[in-house]
């Protein structure tokens, strides 16, 4: 099972969608935020973005909320992983 799948299972993110991974652990602010938002703008709505960071992306969360994305963050042994997806209307 791919590591992204294991992480997604620890969140409310859909596990039946395609997954795109973005590793920003080596980037300094504000690059992780900028790269994440730029990539999200280009991704189809059905793709879940899995961001690997060295810390929780606190400044990203309100921007995701404003844009209508759902998100969940979990800590792993080597990263802080945030799943980001377009929330479906209930």
OpenMM code with the backbone's topology and positions (N, CA, C; nanometers):
from openmm import Vec3, app, unit

residues = "UNK UNK UNK UNK UNK UNK UNK UNK UNK UNK UNK UNK UNK UNK UNK UNK UNK UNK UNK UNK UNK UNK UNK UNK UNK UNK UNK UNK UNK UNK UNK UNK UNK UNK UNK UNK UNK UNK UNK UNK UNK UNK UNK UNK UNK UNK UNK UNK UNK UNK UNK UNK UNK UNK UNK UNK UNK UNK UNK UNK UNK UNK UNK UNK UNK UNK UNK UNK UNK UNK UNK UNK UNK UNK UNK UNK UNK UNK UNK UNK UNK UNK UNK UNK UNK UNK UNK UNK UNK UNK".split()
positions = [
    Vec3(0.0851, -0.1183, 0.0000),
    Vec3(0.0000, 0.0000, 0.0000),
    Vec3(0.0898, 0.1249, 0.0000),
    Vec3(0.0676, 0.2190, -0.0945),
    Vec3(0.1486, 0.3401, -0.0985),
    Vec3(0.1360, 0.4211, 0.0302),
    Vec3(0.2435, 0.4899, 0.0710),
    Vec3(0.2378, 0.5682, 0.1951),
    Vec3(0.1261, 0.6724, 0.1956),
    Vec3(0.0966, 0.7311, 0.0790),
    Vec3(-0.0096, 0.8317, 0.0735),
    Vec3(-0.1442, 0.7703, 0.1121),
    Vec3(-0.1681, 0.6468, 0.0688),
    Vec3(-0.2938, 0.5801, 0.1016),
    Vec3(-0.3058, 0.5598, 0.2520),
    Vec3(-0.1975, 0.5199, 0.3154),
    Vec3(-0.1977, 0.5000, 0.4600),
    Vec3(-0.2284, 0.6306, 0.5322),
    Vec3(-0.1682, 0.7394, 0.4877),
    Vec3(-0.1933, 0.8697, 0.5489),
    Vec3(-0.3374, 0.9125, 0.5242),
    Vec3(-0.3865, 0.8955, 0.4033),
    Vec3(-0.5238, 0.9364, 0.3721),
    Vec3(-0.6246, 0.8611, 0.4579),
    Vec3(-0.5965, 0.7362, 0.4882),
    Vec3(-0.6878, 0.6584, 0.5717),
    Vec3(-0.6968, 0.7129, 0.7144),
    Vec3(-0.6002, 0.7940, 0.7546),
    Vec3(-0.6015, 0.8548, 0.8875),
    Vec3(-0.6744, 0.9890, 0.8874),
    Vec3(-0.7304, 1.0274, 0.7716),
    Vec3(-0.8027, 1.1540, 0.7586),
    Vec3(-0.9425, 1.1259, 0.7040),
    Vec3(-1.0180, 1.2328, 0.6836),
    Vec3(-1.1490, 1.2219, 0.6195),
    Vec3(-1.1399, 1.2369, 0.4680),
    Vec3(-1.0184, 1.2460, 0.4147),
    Vec3(-1.0001, 1.2626, 0.2706),
    Vec3(-1.0512, 1.1397, 0.1966),
    Vec3(-1.1081, 1.1608, 0.0779),
    Vec3(-1.1538, 1.0464, -0.0006),
    Vec3(-1.0340, 0.9613, -0.0442),
    Vec3(-1.0478, 0.8319, -0.0338),
    Vec3(-0.9385, 0.7411, -0.0721),
    Vec3(-0.9603, 0.6797, -0.2098),
    Vec3(-1.0704, 0.7167, -0.2746),
    Vec3(-1.1009, 0.6608, -0.4058),
    Vec3(-1.0716, 0.7590, -0.5194),
    Vec3(-0.9999, 0.8654, -0.4896),
    Vec3(-0.9654, 0.9653, -0.5914),
    Vec3(-0.8175, 0.9544, -0.6269),
    Vec3(-0.7796, 1.0079, -0.7441),
    Vec3(-0.6364, 1.0143, -0.7774),
    Vec3(-0.5641, 1.1027, -0.6751),
    Vec3(-0.4350, 1.0754, -0.6569),
    Vec3(-0.3554, 1.1484, -0.5582),
    Vec3(-0.2353, 1.2126, -0.6272),
    Vec3(-0.2101, 1.3371, -0.5935),
    Vec3(-0.0902, 1.4104, -0.6363),
    Vec3(-0.0119, 1.4417, -0.5097),
    Vec3(0.1196, 1.4248, -0.5154),
    Vec3(0.2041, 1.4481, -0.3981),
    Vec3(0.2934, 1.5696, -0.4223),
    Vec3(0.3089, 1.6520, -0.3188),
    Vec3(0.3956, 1.7689, -0.3230),
    Vec3(0.4804, 1.7692, -0.1971),
    Vec3(0.6124, 1.7633, -0.2136),
    Vec3(0.7045, 1.7641, -0.0995),
    Vec3(0.7684, 1.9020, -0.0895),
    Vec3(0.7367, 1.9742, 0.0174),
    Vec3(0.7885, 2.1100, 0.0368),
    Vec3(0.8747, 2.1198, 0.1621),
    Vec3(0.9211, 2.0044, 0.2121),
    Vec3(0.9971, 2.0023, 0.3384),
    Vec3(1.1247, 2.0848, 0.3339),
    Vec3(1.1855, 2.0986, 0.2185),
    Vec3(1.3136, 2.1701, 0.2108),
    Vec3(1.2979, 2.3172, 0.1747),
    Vec3(1.1755, 2.3629, 0.1562),
    Vec3(1.1512, 2.5009, 0.1138),
    Vec3(1.1232, 2.5916, 0.2327),
    Vec3(1.1715, 2.7126, 0.2241),
    Vec3(1.1426, 2.8116, 0.3273),
    Vec3(1.0188, 2.8907, 0.2912),
    Vec3(0.9561, 2.9511, 0.3931),
    Vec3(0.8370, 3.0319, 0.3693),
    Vec3(0.8699, 3.1491, 0.2764),
    Vec3(0.7804, 3.1875, 0.1931),
    Vec3(0.6424, 3.1428, 0.1738),
    Vec3(0.6271, 3.0389, 0.0610),
    Vec3(0.7382, 2.9791, 0.0164),
    Vec3(0.7310, 2.8879, -0.0981),
    Vec3(0.6356, 2.7697, -0.0812),
    Vec3(0.6314, 2.7022, 0.0346),
    Vec3(0.5366, 2.5908, 0.0459),
    Vec3(0.3914, 2.6336, 0.0217),
    Vec3(0.3539, 2.7459, 0.0777),
    Vec3(0.2185, 2.7979, 0.0597),
    Vec3(0.1946, 2.8320, -0.0868),
    Vec3(0.2871, 2.9036, -0.1484),
    Vec3(0.2711, 2.9449, -0.2876),
    Vec3(0.2645, 2.8244, -0.3811),
    Vec3(0.3546, 2.7302, -0.3642),
    Vec3(0.3566, 2.6128, -0.4533),
    Vec3(0.2308, 2.5288, -0.4374),
    Vec3(0.1842, 2.5173, -0.3150),
    Vec3(0.0629, 2.4391, -0.2906),
    Vec3(-0.0573, 2.5038, -0.3585),
    Vec3(-0.0748, 2.6334, -0.3405),
    Vec3(-0.1885, 2.7018, -0.4013),
    Vec3(-0.1800, 2.7013, -0.5535),
    Vec3(-0.0592, 2.7174, -0.6091),
    Vec3(-0.0422, 2.7137, -0.7544),
    Vec3(-0.0762, 2.5762, -0.8100),
    Vec3(-0.0309, 2.4707, -0.7418),
    Vec3(-0.0603, 2.3359, -0.7884),
    Vec3(-0.2095, 2.3061, -0.7787),
    Vec3(-0.2725, 2.3464, -0.6691),
    Vec3(-0.4163, 2.3240, -0.6540),
    Vec3(-0.4964, 2.3902, -0.7660),
    Vec3(-0.4542, 2.5074, -0.8077),
    Vec3(-0.5244, 2.5791, -0.9141),
    Vec3(-0.5205, 2.5022, -1.0459),
    Vec3(-0.4165, 2.4202, -1.0658),
    Vec3(-0.4013, 2.3456, -1.1903),
    Vec3(-0.4557, 2.2033, -1.1843),
    Vec3(-0.4883, 2.1548, -1.0651),
    Vec3(-0.5340, 2.0163, -1.0508),
    Vec3(-0.6835, 2.0028, -1.0785),
    Vec3(-0.7242, 1.8901, -1.1372),
    Vec3(-0.8680, 1.8639, -1.1502),
    Vec3(-0.9321, 1.8527, -1.0120),
    Vec3(-1.0602, 1.8817, -1.0041),
    Vec3(-1.1313, 1.8822, -0.8759),
    Vec3(-1.1338, 1.7467, -0.8066),
    Vec3(-1.1173, 1.6383, -0.8819),
    Vec3(-1.1272, 1.5065, -0.8192),
    Vec3(-0.9950, 1.4564, -0.7619),
    Vec3(-0.8881, 1.5336, -0.7729),
    Vec3(-0.7567, 1.4920, -0.7239),
    Vec3(-0.7374, 1.5371, -0.5795),
    Vec3(-0.6818, 1.4475, -0.4987),
    Vec3(-0.6444, 1.4811, -0.3609),
    Vec3(-0.4963, 1.5170, -0.3622),
    Vec3(-0.4629, 1.6343, -0.3105),
    Vec3(-0.3231, 1.6751, -0.2992),
    Vec3(-0.2715, 1.6358, -0.1618),
    Vec3(-0.1573, 1.5684, -0.1606),
    Vec3(-0.0935, 1.5288, -0.0351),
    Vec3(0.0371, 1.6075, -0.0248),
    Vec3(0.0387, 1.7015, 0.0687),
    Vec3(0.1556, 1.7874, 0.0889),
    Vec3(0.2391, 1.7345, 0.2051),
    Vec3(0.3688, 1.7143, 0.1794),
    Vec3(0.4633, 1.6747, 0.2841),
    Vec3(0.5405, 1.7996, 0.3248),
    Vec3(0.5376, 1.8318, 0.4538),
    Vec3(0.6006, 1.9528, 0.5041),
    Vec3(0.6781, 1.9180, 0.6305),
    Vec3(0.7610, 2.0100, 0.6768),
    Vec3(0.8340, 1.9864, 0.8017),
    Vec3(0.7608, 2.0454, 0.9215),
    Vec3(0.6459, 2.1103, 0.8956),
    Vec3(0.5639, 2.1671, 1.0023),
    Vec3(0.4206, 2.1797, 0.9519),
    Vec3(0.3285, 2.1973, 1.0432),
    Vec3(0.1885, 2.2174, 1.0030),
    Vec3(0.1769, 2.3513, 0.9292),
    Vec3(0.1144, 2.3531, 0.8133),
    Vec3(0.1054, 2.4759, 0.7331),
    Vec3(-0.0062, 2.5695, 0.7814),
    Vec3(0.0150, 2.6293, 0.8961),
    Vec3(-0.0870, 2.7118, 0.9616),
    Vec3(-0.1419, 2.8240, 0.8739),
    Vec3(-0.0551, 2.8873, 0.7942),
    Vec3(-0.1002, 2.9993, 0.7111),
    Vec3(-0.1742, 2.9510, 0.5868),
    Vec3(-0.1587, 2.8237, 0.5526),
    Vec3(-0.2284, 2.7672, 0.4377),
    Vec3(-0.3750, 2.7374, 0.4687),
    Vec3(-0.4033, 2.6942, 0.5899),
    Vec3(-0.5390, 2.6511, 0.6252),
    Vec3(-0.6476, 2.7549, 0.5935),
    Vec3(-0.6333, 2.8815, 0.6342),
    Vec3(-0.7404, 2.9778, 0.6025),
    Vec3(-0.7557, 3.0019, 0.4526),
    Vec3(-0.6459, 2.9941, 0.3789),
    Vec3(-0.6535, 3.0122, 0.2336),
    Vec3(-0.7286, 2.8959, 0.1691),
    Vec3(-0.7067, 2.7755, 0.2206),
    Vec3(-0.7801, 2.6594, 0.1702),
    Vec3(-0.9288, 2.6733, 0.2014),
    Vec3(-0.9595, 2.7146, 0.3246),
    Vec3(-1.0988, 2.7340, 0.3643),
    Vec3(-1.1675, 2.8359, 0.2731),
    Vec3(-1.0983, 2.9458, 0.2445),
    Vec3(-1.1544, 3.0508, 0.1590),
    Vec3(-1.1824, 3.0007, 0.0179),
    Vec3(-1.1033, 2.9046, -0.0278),
    Vec3(-1.1160, 2.8522, -0.1641),
    Vec3(-1.2065, 2.7291, -0.1725),
    Vec3(-1.2634, 2.6877, -0.0603),
    Vec3(-1.3565, 2.5766, -0.0613),
    Vec3(-1.2940, 2.4382, -0.0548),
    Vec3(-1.1696, 2.4298, -0.0082),
    Vec3(-1.1041, 2.3006, 0.0057),
    Vec3(-1.1204, 2.2479, 0.1471),
    Vec3(-1.1359, 2.1175, 0.1569),
    Vec3(-1.1294, 2.0497, 0.2861),
    Vec3(-0.9850, 2.0056, 0.3054),
    Vec3(-0.9446, 1.9893, 0.4318),
    Vec3(-0.8059, 1.9506, 0.4574),
    Vec3(-0.7963, 1.8820, 0.5924),
    Vec3(-0.6923, 1.8007, 0.6044),
    Vec3(-0.6632, 1.7324, 0.7302),
    Vec3(-0.5134, 1.7086, 0.7359),
    Vec3(-0.4560, 1.7251, 0.8540),
    Vec3(-0.3124, 1.7105, 0.8723),
    Vec3(-0.2841, 1.6016, 0.9736),
    Vec3(-0.1850, 1.5183, 0.9417),
    Vec3(-0.1377, 1.4146, 1.0332),
    Vec3(0.0139, 1.4207, 1.0380),
    Vec3(0.0678, 1.3827, 1.1518),
    Vec3(0.2135, 1.3768, 1.1659),
    Vec3(0.2591, 1.2337, 1.1452),
    Vec3(0.3659, 1.2178, 1.0659),
    Vec3(0.4285, 1.0887, 1.0470),
    Vec3(0.5678, 1.0962, 1.1071),
    Vec3(0.6431, 0.9891, 1.0974),
    Vec3(0.7780, 0.9883, 1.1536),
    Vec3(0.8706, 1.0885, 1.0870),
    Vec3(0.8490, 1.1157, 0.9590),
    Vec3(0.9427, 1.2016, 0.8871),
    Vec3(0.8818, 1.3280, 0.8259),
    Vec3(0.7530, 1.3536, 0.8502),
    Vec3(0.6907, 1.4720, 0.7909),
    Vec3(0.5580, 1.5029, 0.8586),
    Vec3(0.5109, 1.6228, 0.8305),
    Vec3(0.3738, 1.6612, 0.8621),
    Vec3(0.3016, 1.6563, 0.7275),
    Vec3(0.1995, 1.5734, 0.7191),
    Vec3(0.1339, 1.5478, 0.5914),
    Vec3(-0.0071, 1.6061, 0.5954),
    Vec3(-0.0357, 1.6897, 0.4955),
    Vec3(-0.1665, 1.7512, 0.4851),
    Vec3(-0.2340, 1.7024, 0.3580),
    Vec3(-0.3516, 1.6450, 0.3740),
    Vec3(-0.4346, 1.6059, 0.2605),
    Vec3(-0.5294, 1.7205, 0.2307),
    Vec3(-0.5411, 1.7542, 0.1022),
    Vec3(-0.6253, 1.8665, 0.0592),
    Vec3(-0.7128, 1.8158, -0.0553),
    Vec3(-0.8429, 1.8405, -0.0439),
    Vec3(-0.9319, 1.7942, -0.1487),
    Vec3(-1.0504, 1.8882, -0.1607),
    Vec3(-1.1125, 1.8840, -0.2778),
    Vec3(-1.2332, 1.9611, -0.3000),
    Vec3(-1.3474, 1.8886, -0.2321),
    Vec3(-1.4101, 1.9554, -0.1404),
    Vec3(-1.5206, 1.8941, -0.0656),
    Vec3(-1.6422, 1.8845, -0.1562),
    Vec3(-1.7074, 1.7692, -0.1524),
    Vec3(-1.8303, 1.7517, -0.2284),
    Vec3(-1.9463, 1.8039, -0.1454),
    Vec3(-2.0451, 1.8586, -0.2137),
    Vec3(-2.1642, 1.9064, -0.1429),
    Vec3(-2.2406, 1.7871, -0.0880),
    Vec3(-2.2848, 1.7993, 0.0368),
    Vec3(-2.3628, 1.6918, 0.0977),
    Vec3(-2.5094, 1.7043, 0.0656),
] * unit.nanometer
topology = app.Topology()
chain = topology.addChain("A")
for resn in residues:
    res = topology.addResidue(resn, chain)
    for name in ("N", "CA", "C"):
        topology.addAtom(name, app.Element.getBySymbol(name[0]), res)
